[in-house]
Amino acid sequence: MRRSLAVVTLVVLAGCSGLGFGSSTDGAAVTPVPVTTPDPSAVEVASANGSVDIDAVLARHDAALADRSFHRRVVREGPQNTRDVWVDRERGVVRVRRTLGPVVDDAILFDGRRYRVASDDPDRAYTSEPSNATVPYVPTRSGEARLGQVLLEDGYQRVDTVRRGGRNLAVVAVNATGRGSGVDPSISAQSRLYVDSEGVIREVDHWERRPDGTIVYLRMAVTTDTERVPVPWWAEDIGVYG
């Protein structure tokens, strides 16, 4: 269940992709770089009751990834706590890798079977069993379910439109403080999503502090130019790509 905070203040975001600092050479010729202005009308974001409808945004994200190949990476509470999901729709291959410190769990779904790395068995590289289309280590391939658990229930506003990777992205953000409600109330949260014109949530940067001092941190990035799933060493004998 997502949380709703009592006091909400918008985060105003600049549309610049970055600033460079350093010395310049006197008299050096400077060639102007063409700048493409983001088109806010090219990206629509659902709204309800005066704020962004996060449930609709998540549902559209899930639907947008339902029939395409992609790679999704989630970082939680630091770089040694990650989830990677690769999906090759054309060949029907899915790989999920979970990293927690030195422990790595890896699985591949292919041709109706689920293969897992046999990290605790020196006599074999992997185990195999019928998959029943169940993906291990993550509740959903697109990340919709995990985001639904983490993001706030309301208060998000569209604050900007930026252009990254040749795409216009709507910037949806909230900066909230105050005692929240629900099973996991927060006393402060800073959350930002970047959504493209097809509804894919390309980036998420979410941070919040709860009353007991617990810090919840999640970053997600999604790319859709995946041509094939990277096959790990332990799965080379499976013949995923022949």
C-alpha angles and dihedrals in degrees: 000000000000122000130241118210125209100224122045129187122179122240108227108213128197117231093225117112094215147321127245125211130189145095121301131213114251113242095012114147114245120207113207113241115222111244121207111213113223115245109223092194090061092070122055123196122191117242136189133179093001098309139072113288099235094184090057092046091052093046091051091048091053092048093047091057095041095092105028141073118254148152120229125189125189123189117195126187093342142341094287093063108067143144122204123190122186120186126189103187096182094058098028096241126146127179126187123188123186121193124190111169108301093345117097123185115190132183138174128199113205137150094354096310136100117221122194130187110255096222093161097046117074092189097065138030098219147003124231134205139151109286103208084202089285114145115210128223096017131065093221135010094230095049092240094128095049093047089049089058095048109035122084118258097236145349097082116137133185102248105168149353119231134178119231131161091000092304134110109234127194111223112220116186148162133188107190137175131179139076108306133206135233133056094310107034119191130208094200138008139177115193133169133178131187113208127187129214092267092054098255112144098226097183139012127189111181130170130168141164121216128207094261090056095258113148117214114199127175133167124181133185127185128195125183102192093089110138097177139000114257106246114220123223094257093057100049092104093056091077097223092162098024 
